[in-house]
Amino acid sequence: MGKPSEKIIAELKKLRAEINRHNRLYYVEDSPAVSDADYDALFDRLLEIEKQFPGLVTPDSPSRRVGFAPAKRFEPLAHRLPMLSLQKVTTVEEFTEFDRRVHDGLETEDEIQYITEPKLDGLAVELVYEDGLFVRGSTRGDGTTGENITPNLKTIRNIPLRLSDDAARRYPLLEVRGEVIMRRSAFERLNRRLEAADQSPLANPRNGAAGSLRQLDPSVTASRPLIFYAYGISATDLSELDSQSKTTEFLRGEHFLISELIKSARGTTGVQKIFEQLQQQRADLDYEIDGMVVKVDSFVHQQLLGQISRAPRWAVAWKFAAEQAQTVVEDILFSVGRTGAITPVAKLKPVGVSGVTVSNASLHNEDELRELGLRIGDTVIVQRAGDVIPEVVEVLLEHRPKNAREVSFPDTCPSCGGRIVRPEGEAAYRCLNSACPAQLEGRLFHFASKGGFDIVGLGDKLARQLISEGLVKDPSDLFYLTIEQLHPLDLMAEKKAANLLAEIKRSRATELPKIIYALGIIGVGEAAARLLAEHFGSFEAMIAADREVLEQIDGIGPVIAADICDFFENEGNRQMVGKLRRGGVLFPAFERAATAESLSGKTFVITGTLSKPRNHFRNLIEQNGGKVSGSVSSRTDYILAGAEAGSKLDKAIKLGVTAVNEDEFLRLLE
């Protein structure tokens, strides 16, 4: 291999500087100076030299961006200073109230100097630089602890791997925060590439960015068109960086990509004007945004204002209203759920809404359908409620064609042709045939789901085939399947069939709350199933209880109590329970864990993404004397909030409910 010559060392140094310059020109300044082929030639020569002389490879070499060995899992990485979430406002009045609180906190009547920036819709991350070298990076996580994704972040070509010598000298430790996103144009090109390779396309740019960044194999991340926008630093006590605006200029000088739409504004009028301009620009941007972040510019003022729980008092996210789009209703279809509820669904001419192609929208029930006055052929306004669920919000009667057809709600079940009824007090029609194929399919998915018997390997295609072949007429039939029945089915090789039967066998010994949930009783979710198991202790005691006894259980009430009684009064359901017993399901007694008293009498709501499944925290709360509710109310004592906490946290803050992160929650247990 030999020792590298001075000429090789000099060439390597020049190659690295040249590649870094081209990365900056392409990804940060959007003004490439060479063709892709010329860039590839430079990069290939770099790899060739480093392969020949491995001792010359440095941590900040551009070659480190191609990915390393896949990780088995992401290790937790604590943030030195918390990555706070933001309170949200949606109206001028709400922002004015935020501005008033800032004035009160600073005890001033002068107009506040704000910095505004687009709220990028990607994945928030932190980059840590020590002595100018990028050494580690993580996701936001719960704000206190994120996931260590350093190898993946190093593959993003516009993230500087080394800062300038001056920055390294002045700031031996620098934590840079920002958002990893995928531009719309790059997202579309990537999806065309995936489809050409017969791979599933990504859902939208935001999910594409988050999913790409959390790949266990960094080489996959390296192949995805990700970019990093810096928006700040963690510390507010660094010399010469005493404001958000100065920090932004410093980061730009260190070749970080900074949004071109960051602006300064004084007072509410200035901020409102920028927000309105940003709304108009939104559709023309090559990346997705869902609002505008407004920050008090001065770091001294930020420190004076401080924070509440997990959100700063000096910043707020001014969110856009749900994005809307105009399209045409091509048909109205009717779907049947596992409980027999029949839901009208509008089949739409595909249209982009908030970065996602929408082709169907639920109309919920007949009353909503009639209230909208919707006809097939109508032009409608659709939006994604909470930027997630597509819904029809308005019919544009002025565009109604002459041949628009009225919608007739079916008289019989669209799946089985059986009788349908609308129970008193309900908005939905229901099919009464328990053998209805659509219901059975939904019930089978529910029965085998993670909250139920948790049967791994029972996918949708197999479930449909089991039903169509007559092998499963109700979920209890799963426990009577044989390898001779499974093996002839499509894609069901002998090993796969054996694995499925092993999963079914394992599930026979599941816990009582999971059995109750799996039955699919209307209104009985995971929380209610656990309440029933805890209260009665055994399945036999529960089914023997009358409506009056059930109504007295805190968290059940008269409606769910009636649904439980109706379920067990049905002969078909009683027969299914008997078949489960004969099929080997154990129906164990509920074992109450020893209960501590640290949370006695306290009601919690859990929201957002936490470091462990929600059931882990639910169990901790209940084992320590507390209760868990699914919705926030004035009776809620605490909200345990993880990453990406949404409307529940907003409502809790408005009601004055104490919000805690994981660390604060664990301290409560002590």
C-alpha distance (Angstrom), angle and dihedral (degrees) to the residues before:
residue distance angle dihedral
M1 . . .
G2 3.81 . .
K3 3.74 132.9 .
P4 3.83 117.9 -56.5
S5 3.78 115.1 -109.5
E6 3.79 123.4 -124.9
K7 3.79 86.8 -108.5
I8 3.83 91.9 57.3
I9 3.82 91.9 47.0
A10 3.80 90.8 50.2
E11 3.84 91.4 47.8
L12 3.79 91.1 49.6
K13 3.80 92.1 50.9
K14 3.81 90.5 49.2
L15 3.82 92.5 47.4
R16 3.81 92.8 52.4
A17 3.79 92.8 48.4
E18 3.81 91.0 46.9
I19 3.83 94.3 48.2
N20 3.81 91.8 46.6
R21 3.81 89.3 50.5
H22 3.81 92.1 51.1
N23 3.82 91.2 46.6
R24 3.81 88.8 53.4
L25 3.81 93.3 46.7
Y26 3.81 92.7 48.2
Y27 3.81 103.4 38.1
V28 3.81 103.4 28.0
E29 3.80 107.5 26.2
D30 3.83 96.2 29.5
S31 3.83 91.2 -137.2
P32 3.82 109.9 110.6
A33 3.80 115.3 -162.3
V34 3.83 100.0 -165.8
S35 3.80 137.4 39.9
D36 3.81 121.6 -100.7
A37 3.81 89.2 -108.7
D38 3.82 92.3 54.2
Y39 3.81 90.9 47.4
D40 3.81 90.8 49.6
A41 3.79 90.5 51.2
L42 3.81 91.0 54.8
F43 3.80 91.4 47.1
D44 3.80 93.7 47.3
R45 3.81 90.4 51.7
L46 3.82 89.9 51.1
L47 3.81 91.2 52.0
E48 3.79 90.8 46.7
I49 3.83 93.1 55.1
E50 3.81 94.0 43.8
K51 3.80 91.0 49.4
Q52 3.80 89.9 51.9
F53 3.83 93.2 45.4
P54 3.86 108.6 28.2
G55 3.79 90.4 173.4
L56 3.81 89.0 70.0
V57 3.82 93.6 60.6
T58 3.82 112.0 112.3
P59 3.83 130.0 -169.2
D60 3.81 91.4 -112.5
S61 3.81 96.6 49.0
P62 3.82 114.1 127.0
S63 3.82 86.6 -125.0
R64 3.81 88.5 72.3
R65 3.81 87.7 73.5
V66 3.81 95.9 72.9
G67 3.80 94.5 76.8
F68 3.79 137.2 -103.6
A69 3.80 135.3 -125.7
P70 3.82 114.0 -43.8
A71 3.79 116.7 -93.2
K72 3.80 120.7 -124.7
R73 3.78 90.2 -140.6
F74 3.78 140.0 -26.6
E75 3.78 116.3 -87.8
P76 3.82 118.9 -138.7
L77 3.79 115.0 -103.7
A78 3.80 120.1 -166.6
H79 3.80 119.9 -138.7
R80 3.80 113.7 -126.2
L81 3.81 88.1 -140.4
P82 3.84 120.4 22.7
M83 3.80 119.8 -97.0
L84 3.79 97.6 -132.7
S85 3.79 125.6 -150.7
L86 3.80 121.4 -132.6
Q87 3.77 133.9 -113.2
K88 3.80 111.9 -123.0
V89 3.80 134.4 -132.1
T90 3.80 127.5 -177.7
T91 3.82 104.8 -177.7
V92 3.80 139.9 50.5
E93 3.79 88.6 -113.4
E94 3.81 92.5 54.9
F95 3.81 92.0 48.3
T96 3.81 90.3 48.2
E97 3.81 88.1 54.2
F98 3.83 89.6 51.5
D99 3.82 89.4 50.5
R100 3.82 90.0 50.7
R101 3.81 90.8 53.4
V102 3.82 89.7 50.9
H103 3.82 90.4 51.9
D104 3.80 90.8 48.5
G105 3.80 91.9 48.2
L106 3.82 92.8 50.3
E107 3.82 92.9 38.9
T108 3.79 91.8 -133.1
E109 3.79 137.6 124.8
D110 3.81 94.2 -158.9
E111 3.79 119.2 109.7
I112 3.80 111.1 -93.4
Q113 3.80 120.4 -117.8
Y114 3.82 107.0 -129.2
I115 3.80 134.5 -175.7
T116 3.82 116.6 -146.3
E117 3.80 127.8 -162.4
P118 3.82 134.8 169.8
K119 3.80 113.3 -93.5
L120 3.79 100.2 -121.8
D121 3.80 116.5 -146.0
G122 3.80 103.0 -134.2
L123 3.79 138.8 84.5
A124 3.82 121.2 -52.5
V125 3.81 114.8 -132.6
E126 3.80 140.4 171.6
L127 3.82 125.0 -136.3
V128 3.82 118.5 -159.3
Y129 3.82 119.8 -153.5
E130 3.80 120.9 -168.6
D131 3.81 116.9 -169.9
G132 3.79 86.9 -13.3
L133 3.82 96.4 -54.8
F134 3.82 123.1 114.9
V135 3.82 102.2 -121.7
R136 3.79 106.9 163.5
G137 3.77 143.5 -1.8
S138 3.79 137.4 -170.1
T139 3.78 146.2 -178.1
R140 3.79 119.8 -102.1
G141 3.83 91.7 -108.2
D142 3.79 110.8 169.2
G143 3.80 91.8 -19.8
T144 3.80 92.6 -99.2
T145 3.80 100.9 54.8
G146 3.79 128.4 21.9
E147 3.79 136.6 176.0
N148 3.79 120.4 -82.6
I149 3.82 104.3 -119.5
T150 3.82 97.5 157.1
P151 3.86 96.7 136.4
N152 3.80 91.0 50.3
L153 3.80 94.1 48.0
K154 3.80 90.2 51.0
T155 3.81 89.0 62.3
I156 3.83 91.7 62.7
R157 3.77 102.9 99.0
N158 3.80 99.6 -150.1
I159 3.82 94.6 55.2
P160 3.83 107.9 99.3
L161 3.79 110.4 -124.9
R162 3.81 90.3 -162.2
L163 3.81 132.4 27.1
S164 3.79 125.1 -142.2
D165 3.80 118.5 -77.6
D166 3.81 89.6 -112.3
A167 3.83 92.4 53.8
A168 3.81 91.3 46.2
R169 3.80 90.6 52.2
R170 3.82 95.7 46.3
Y171 3.81 96.6 40.9
P172 3.84 112.3 30.6
L173 3.82 87.5 175.0
L174 3.80 118.6 37.4
E175 3.80 125.9 166.6
V176 3.80 112.4 -163.4
R177 3.78 120.1 -165.6
G178 3.76 130.4 -162.3
E179 3.79 148.7 121.3
V180 3.79 130.3 -76.2
I181 3.79 110.3 -145.9
M182 3.78 142.3 166.1
R183 3.79 116.8 -131.0
R184 3.79 115.8 -125.1
S185 3.80 93.9 -119.4
A186 3.81 91.5 49.3
F187 3.81 90.3 46.7
E188 3.81 91.2 54.1
R189 3.81 92.1 48.5
L190 3.81 90.6 48.7
N191 3.80 92.3 51.2
R192 3.81 91.4 50.1
R193 3.81 87.9 51.9
L194 3.80 92.7 48.6
E195 3.80 92.8 48.2
A196 3.82 91.0 48.5
A197 3.82 87.3 54.6
D198 3.83 89.5 50.0
Q199 3.82 91.4 -111.6
S200 3.80 127.6 135.3
P201 3.83 113.4 -91.6
L202 3.81 120.3 -124.1
A203 3.80 118.5 -101.3
N204 3.83 100.2 -127.8
P205 3.81 139.9 -26.3
R206 3.80 94.6 -92.9
N207 3.80 94.5 52.4
G208 3.80 88.7 40.5
A209 3.80 91.6 56.6
A210 3.81 95.2 44.3
G211 3.79 94.0 45.0
S212 3.80 93.6 45.5
L213 3.79 92.4 50.5
R214 3.80 93.0 50.3
Q215 3.80 96.4 52.8
L216 3.80 112.8 130.7
D217 3.81 88.3 -141.2
P218 3.84 109.3 65.1
S219 3.80 90.8 -159.8
V220 3.82 87.8 68.1
T221 3.80 89.6 51.8
A222 3.81 89.0 48.6
S223 3.81 89.8 56.7
R224 3.81 92.8 55.3
P225 3.85 122.7 87.4
L226 3.81 98.2 -117.8
I227 3.79 125.9 158.5
F228 3.81 132.2 -172.6
Y229 3.80 124.0 -135.8
A230 3.81 114.1 -165.2
Y231 3.80 116.8 -145.1
G232 3.79 104.9 169.6
I233 3.80 152.2 -37.2
S234 3.78 130.7 -93.8
A235 3.82 99.3 -125.4
T236 3.81 123.7 67.7
D237 3.81 97.1 -173.6
L238 3.81 102.0 70.9
S239 3.80 118.8 126.3
E240 3.81 115.5 -97.9
L241 3.82 91.4 5.0
D242 3.80 100.6 93.4
S243 3.81 99.8 140.8
Q244 3.77 143.0 36.8
S245 3.80 91.4 -113.7
K246 3.84 93.5 53.5
T247 3.81 90.3 46.4
T248 3.79 90.7 52.4
E249 3.80 91.4 52.8
F250 3.80 91.2 47.1
L251 3.83 91.7 52.2
R252 3.79 91.0 47.1
G253 3.80 88.7 52.3
E254 3.82 89.4 53.3
H255 3.82 88.5 56.6
F256 3.81 97.6 -105.1
L257 3.80 114.1 148.5
I258 3.82 107.9 -108.6
S259 3.80 124.2 -172.1
E260 3.77 112.1 -98.2
L261 3.81 88.0 -143.7
I262 3.82 97.5 65.2
K263 3.82 107.7 123.3
S264 3.79 141.5 174.7
A265 3.80 121.9 -124.0
R266 3.78 137.9 175.3
G267 3.80 119.9 -141.2
T268 3.78 131.4 -21.1
T269 3.82 96.1 -60.3
G270 3.80 92.7 56.9
V271 3.81 92.8 46.7
Q272 3.81 92.5 47.4
K273 3.80 91.4 52.3
I274 3.82 91.7 52.9
F275 3.83 90.9 46.9
E276 3.81 91.2 54.0
Q277 3.82 91.0 48.4
L278 3.80 90.6 50.1
Q279 3.81 91.2 51.5
Q280 3.82 89.1 56.0
Q281 3.82 92.4 47.3
R282 3.81 95.0 46.6
A283 3.80 98.3 89.5
D284 3.81 92.4 49.8
L285 3.81 96.3 51.4
D286 3.80 120.0 104.9
Y287 3.80 91.2 -136.3
E288 3.78 134.8 51.3
I289 3.79 122.4 -102.7
D290 3.79 128.3 175.6
G291 3.78 99.9 -166.0
M292 3.79 144.5 -40.1
V293 3.81 130.6 -70.0
V294 3.80 115.3 -139.1
K295 3.82 118.8 -162.6
V296 3.79 133.3 -179.2
D297 3.81 101.3 -113.7
S298 3.82 101.5 -142.7
F299 3.81 116.3 79.5
V300 3.82 89.6 -154.1
H301 3.79 88.6 57.5
Q302 3.82 90.7 45.9
Q303 3.80 90.1 54.3
L304 3.82 91.6 48.8
L305 3.80 92.2 50.5
G306 3.83 94.2 47.0
Q307 3.79 121.7 175.7
I308 3.79 143.8 -71.1
S309 3.79 115.0 -130.7
R310 3.81 101.3 -53.3
A311 3.82 102.3 -15.1
P312 3.82 129.7 75.1
R313 3.80 121.0 -118.7
W314 3.82 89.8 -143.9
A315 3.81 100.0 61.9
V316 3.77 138.7 47.1
A317 3.82 137.9 -178.3
W318 3.80 111.5 -127.1
K319 3.81 100.7 -156.8
F320 3.78 126.8 -154.4
A321 3.77 119.5 -121.3
A322 3.80 113.3 -101.5
E323 3.80 108.0 -68.3
Q324 3.77 114.1 -110.2
A325 3.79 134.6 -157.9
Q326 3.80 137.1 -173.7
T327 3.81 122.0 -122.2
V328 3.81 144.1 143.6
V329 3.82 129.3 -96.3
E330 3.81 106.1 -127.0
D331 3.81 96.9 -179.8
I332 3.80 144.6 -16.8
L333 3.80 115.4 -125.0
F334 3.80 129.3 -175.4
S335 3.80 122.1 -136.4
V336 3.80 127.7 -164.8
G337 3.80 120.5 -142.0
R338 3.80 129.7 -154.5
T339 3.82 92.0 -92.0
G340 3.82 91.2 51.7
A341 3.82 93.3 -106.1
I342 3.80 110.9 151.2
T343 3.79 114.8 -141.6
P344 3.81 126.0 -169.6
V345 3.82 112.1 -134.7
A346 3.80 124.5 -165.4
K347 3.81 112.7 -135.2
L348 3.81 103.7 -147.6
K349 3.75 136.2 -163.2
P350 3.83 97.4 -104.8
V351 3.80 113.2 -94.0
G352 3.80 135.2 171.2
V353 3.80 115.5 -112.3
S354 3.82 120.9 174.8
G355 3.78 90.9 -18.2
V356 3.82 95.3 -50.1
T357 3.82 128.6 102.4
V358 3.80 108.1 -122.6
S359 3.82 119.7 -160.9
N360 3.83 101.6 155.2
A361 3.80 133.7 41.6
S362 3.79 128.1 -175.3
L363 3.80 116.3 -122.5
H364 3.84 89.8 -167.1
N365 3.82 100.5 -146.2
E366 3.79 146.5 -12.2
D367 3.82 93.7 -86.8
E368 3.81 92.4 57.9
L369 3.79 90.9 45.0
R370 3.82 90.7 53.5
E371 3.81 93.4 43.1
L372 3.79 91.1 54.8
G373 3.80 90.3 47.8
L374 3.78 87.4 -140.9
R375 3.80 122.9 -179.5
I376 3.79 131.9 -175.4
G377 3.81 106.7 -95.2
D378 3.80 94.8 31.4
T379 3.79 122.2 136.4
V380 3.80 109.3 -125.7
I381 3.78 142.4 -179.3
V382 3.81 113.1 -121.2
Q383 3.77 129.4 -172.1
R384 3.78 137.4 177.2
A385 3.79 106.0 -114.2
G386 3.77 106.4 -131.1
D387 3.82 83.5 0.3
V388 3.82 87.2 -73.7
I389 3.83 117.7 71.8
P390 3.83 117.3 56.7
E391 3.80 114.1 -131.7
V392 3.79 138.1 167.8
V393 3.80 108.9 -119.0
E394 3.81 103.6 171.7
V395 3.80 142.6 14.6
L396 3.83 114.0 -141.0
L397 3.79 99.0 -141.4
E398 3.81 92.5 -176.9
H399 3.83 88.0 67.7
R400 3.82 96.1 47.1
P401 3.83 110.1 130.7
K402 3.80 120.9 -134.8
N403 3.80 91.4 -115.9
A404 3.84 94.7 53.4
R405 3.82 108.4 139.2
E406 3.79 125.9 -137.9
V407 3.79 116.7 -123.9
S408 3.79 119.7 -117.5
F409 3.78 116.1 -156.8
P410 3.82 107.8 -133.7
D411 3.81 120.6 -101.9
T412 3.80 91.7 -151.9
C413 3.79 135.9 34.2
P414 3.83 110.4 -75.4
S415 3.81 89.7 -143.7
C416 3.81 105.4 45.6
G417 3.81 104.5 6.8
G418 3.80 90.8 -121.2
R419 3.80 127.9 142.4
I420 3.80 118.5 -74.0
V421 3.80 128.2 -159.1
R422 3.78 136.9 -176.1
P423 3.83 107.7 -132.3
E424 3.79 115.7 -136.8
G425 3.79 112.2 -88.5
E426 3.83 94.2 15.4
A427 3.80 128.8 108.6
A428 3.81 95.6 -151.3
Y429 3.79 131.6 77.2
R430 3.80 114.7 -133.8
C431 3.78 135.1 -154.8
L432 3.81 109.9 -127.9
N433 3.81 96.3 -158.4
S434 3.82 107.1 105.2
A435 3.84 88.6 -166.4
C436 3.83 91.8 58.6
P437 3.86 106.7 135.5
A438 3.82 94.4 -136.9
Q439 3.80 91.6 50.2
L440 3.78 91.9 45.4
E441 3.79 91.3 51.9
G442 3.81 91.4 51.1
R443 3.80 92.3 44.2
L444 3.80 90.9 50.3
F445 3.83 92.1 52.6
H446 3.81 89.9 47.4
F447 3.79 93.2 46.4
A448 3.81 93.4 51.8
S449 3.82 95.6 39.7
K450 3.80 124.2 117.6
G451 3.81 91.2 -99.5
G452 3.80 90.3 51.6
F453 3.81 128.3 38.0
D454 3.83 90.2 -29.4
I455 3.83 95.9 -140.0
V456 3.80 106.3 -178.1
G457 3.81 115.0 -149.3
L458 3.80 98.8 32.5
G459 3.81 98.8 118.7
D460 3.79 128.6 174.5
K461 3.84 96.0 -97.6
L462 3.79 92.8 50.8
A463 3.80 92.2 45.5
R464 3.81 91.4 53.6
Q465 3.77 91.1 47.9
L466 3.80 92.9 49.9
I467 3.80 88.4 53.4
S468 3.81 96.7 43.3
E469 3.83 91.4 48.8
G470 3.80 89.8 52.0
L471 3.82 92.9 -119.3
V472 3.82 93.2 121.9
K473 3.80 121.0 39.9
D474 3.80 94.5 160.2
P475 3.85 131.1 4.7
S476 3.82 92.9 -95.9
D477 3.82 88.9 68.3
L478 3.83 88.1 73.6
F479 3.81 88.6 77.0
Y480 3.82 92.2 59.0
L481 3.82 98.9 50.9
T482 3.80 118.4 122.8
I483 3.79 132.3 -157.2
E484 3.82 88.6 -115.0
Q485 3.83 89.5 59.8
L486 3.81 95.0 45.0
H487 3.79 101.7 42.1
P488 3.87 97.4 69.8
L489 3.83 92.2 53.2
D490 3.82 120.2 105.7
L491 3.82 114.5 -83.8
M492 3.81 89.8 0.1
A493 3.79 104.7 126.3
E494 3.80 118.7 -177.8
K495 3.81 94.3 -100.3
K496 3.80 92.4 48.3
A497 3.80 90.6 49.2
A498 3.80 90.8 49.3
N499 3.81 91.2 49.9
L500 3.80 91.7 51.1
L501 3.79 92.3 50.1
A502 3.82 89.5 49.0
E503 3.82 89.3 53.0
I504 3.81 91.1 49.7
K505 3.81 90.5 49.1
R506 3.82 91.4 49.9
S507 3.81 91.9 49.6
R508 3.84 92.3 59.2
A509 3.81 88.2 80.7
T510 3.81 96.7 52.9
E511 3.81 124.7 135.7
L512 3.80 124.3 -85.2
P513 3.86 96.6 -113.6
K514 3.82 89.6 54.7
I515 3.83 91.2 51.3
I516 3.81 91.6 50.9
Y517 3.82 91.5 48.3
A518 3.82 92.9 46.2
L519 3.82 92.3 57.8
G520 3.80 88.0 73.5
I521 3.81 98.7 -132.9
I522 3.80 108.8 178.8
G523 3.81 110.1 -101.4
V524 3.82 94.9 11.1
G525 3.79 108.0 115.5
E526 3.79 126.9 165.1
A527 3.82 93.6 -76.5
A528 3.82 94.4 49.8
A529 3.83 91.2 45.2
R530 3.78 90.4 55.3
L531 3.82 91.4 47.1
L532 3.82 90.2 53.5
A533 3.81 92.9 47.3
E534 3.80 91.8 48.8
H535 3.80 94.2 46.3
F536 3.81 98.8 46.8
G537 3.80 101.1 26.7
S538 3.81 92.5 -151.1
F539 3.80 139.2 48.9
E540 3.81 91.8 -123.9
A541 3.81 92.9 56.2
M542 3.79 91.2 49.2
I543 3.81 96.9 52.6
A544 3.82 90.2 45.1
A545 3.83 92.2 57.1
D546 3.80 118.2 102.1
R547 3.78 126.2 -137.3
E548 3.79 94.5 -94.3
V549 3.81 92.6 55.7
L550 3.80 92.2 46.8
E551 3.81 92.7 49.8
Q552 3.80 91.1 58.6
I553 3.82 93.3 62.0
D554 3.80 110.3 104.0
G555 3.80 106.3 -116.1
I556 3.83 97.2 22.1
G557 3.81 107.8 73.8
P558 3.83 131.3 171.2
V559 3.83 99.7 -60.4
I560 3.81 96.7 52.9
A561 3.81 90.1 38.7
A562 3.82 89.5 57.4
D563 3.83 91.3 47.7
I564 3.82 91.0 51.6
C565 3.80 92.5 50.4
D566 3.80 92.2 45.8
F567 3.81 90.3 51.2
F568 3.79 95.2 54.3
E569 3.81 93.4 40.9
N570 3.83 88.2 62.0
E571 3.81 110.8 98.1
G572 3.82 93.7 -146.2
N573 3.80 91.8 54.3
R574 3.81 92.2 48.6
Q575 3.79 89.7 51.3
M576 3.82 90.2 50.5
V577 3.83 90.8 53.6
G578 3.80 89.2 50.6
K579 3.80 90.8 50.9
L580 3.81 89.9 50.8
R581 3.82 89.9 55.5
R582 3.79 92.8 47.4
G583 3.80 89.0 46.4
G584 3.78 90.6 61.2
V585 3.83 103.1 -97.8
L586 3.80 104.7 151.0
F587 3.85 103.8 -149.2
P588 3.84 92.1 -153.8
A589 3.77 124.2 -159.8
F590 3.78 114.3 -99.7
E591 3.78 111.2 -100.6
R592 3.77 110.6 -146.8
A593 3.77 112.6 -146.4
A594 3.77 117.7 -131.2
T595 3.79 105.3 -85.9
A596 3.78 123.9 -137.8
E597 3.79 120.3 -158.8
S598 3.82 103.7 -133.0
L599 3.83 92.2 107.7
S600 3.79 97.8 30.3
G601 3.79 112.1 158.4
K602 3.81 94.2 0.5
T603 3.81 121.4 130.3
F604 3.81 119.7 -147.8
V605 3.79 135.0 -168.8
I606 3.83 117.1 -158.1
T607 3.80 120.2 -151.1
G608 3.80 140.6 159.3
T609 3.79 130.6 27.1
L610 3.79 114.6 -45.9
S611 3.80 132.4 -173.6
K612 3.81 91.0 -102.8
P613 3.82 134.5 27.7
R614 3.80 115.1 -72.6
N615 3.79 91.1 -115.0
H616 3.82 88.3 65.5
F617 3.81 90.4 59.7
R618 3.81 92.5 39.7
N619 3.81 89.2 56.4
L620 3.81 91.9 48.4
I621 3.80 91.2 51.2
E622 3.79 94.1 47.5
Q623 3.82 93.2 43.7
N624 3.78 88.0 55.8
G625 3.79 95.9 50.9
G626 3.81 99.7 -94.5
K627 3.80 132.6 120.8
V628 3.79 131.5 -132.0
S629 3.79 122.7 -141.0
G630 3.79 128.5 -170.2
S631 3.80 95.8 -139.1
V632 3.79 137.3 45.0
S633 3.79 118.7 -115.0
S634 3.79 139.8 151.8
R635 3.82 86.9 -85.9
T636 3.82 92.2 61.1
D637 3.81 112.4 108.4
Y638 3.81 100.2 -173.1
I639 3.79 139.4 10.1
L640 3.82 114.4 -151.7
A641 3.81 102.2 -150.3
G642 3.79 126.5 -166.8
A643 3.79 131.1 178.3
E644 3.82 119.0 -46.5
A645 3.82 91.4 20.0
G646 3.78 107.7 173.4
S647 3.79 139.9 177.2
K648 3.81 95.6 -13.6
L649 3.80 90.5 60.9
D650 3.80 90.9 46.1
K651 3.80 91.0 52.5
A652 3.81 91.9 45.7
I653 3.81 91.8 53.5
K654 3.81 90.8 49.6
L655 3.82 90.4 51.0
G656 3.80 92.3 47.8
V657 3.81 93.7 -114.0
T658 3.81 113.4 160.1
A659 3.82 111.0 -108.9
V660 3.81 118.3 -152.4
N661 3.79 133.8 -177.2
E662 3.81 123.4 -144.2
D663 3.80 95.7 -84.9
E664 3.79 92.4 48.7
F665 3.80 89.8 47.2
L666 3.81 91.9 52.9
R667 3.79 89.4 50.5
L668 3.81 88.4 54.5
L669 3.80 88.6 56.5
E670 3.81 89.8 55.9
